[in-house]
Amino acid sequence: QVQLVESGGGLVQAGGSLRLSCAASERTFSLYTMAWFRQAPGKEREFVARRTRGGYTYYGASVKGRFAIFRDDAGNTLYLQMNSLKPEDTAVYYCAAGTVIAANPASVTYWGQGTQVTVSS
């Protein structure tokens, strides 16, 4: 059983920063590619970033250069560091895990419950 628990969402001003956390087991990290997706009200779920088991990272075009995905040294947490935030970044952010995660949300096997990020202008 894979359990993903997000935290760290909140309200931030445009241009500010926020760090999201996804608690998971070391075993989960060893088995799956990990990723972040987001979904704004009335919109489709959107790929944000992924990290493979080998540490390769890839970002969606809208967040490239502003966000960073990484794992803590203890191996229990996946992070999404969000910098230079824009109002269009406002969404529920979801941690995800799967064998091979593509930009399509259908490629995801496991989802966290989501955490709300709101960026004010």
Disulfide bonds with the S-S distance in Angstrom:
Cys22-Cys95 2.06
